[in-house]
Amino acid sequence: MELKQQDIYVALKLVVLNNEPCSMQRLGEAIGMSASRVHDSIHRLIRANLIRKDAGYRPVMANLKEFILHGVRFAFVPEIGQPTRGVPTAAFAPPLNREFVPSGELPQVWPDPMGEVRGISFSPLHKSAPAAARKDPAFYELLAMVDAIRGGRARERNMALEKLAERLSSGEA
């Protein structure tokens, strides 16, 4: 069994839902994935012991936190591309953008024709991340922090690790 990037994407949405019951169809609609792909991700996450099935699907916070903090950077290396229009991510998106002074460099962005920022292309965990982020600010923040861990500089990565660990420990997204 091999985890896919989209599995972490699904798990982060489950964190945001905070144990709220949700069908795979509704979850898929919220994050821009088909119900069958959500189903496949859910089963990989269960086998990896990153979520469990109770009354619904609940993240195993300690395991998810450990994987994100120590494994996601090596398992899901982002592709960095050319300048493009998109949605800011990593240290250029909330909540990390409040911690760092703009350096004048182009921000890292998820490519998106509806994006309002020009920056350097940074591959998201799933292609529908920009649209899902526009609908859910809490989900957007988790995705951006994971991206800072995946592809940020040491200082950005450390700040993201700290903030994400707090959120996953407290159970709040």
Order of alpha helices (4+ residues) and beta strands (2+ residues): alpha-alpha-alpha-beta-beta-alpha-alpha-beta-beta-beta-alpha-alpha-alpha
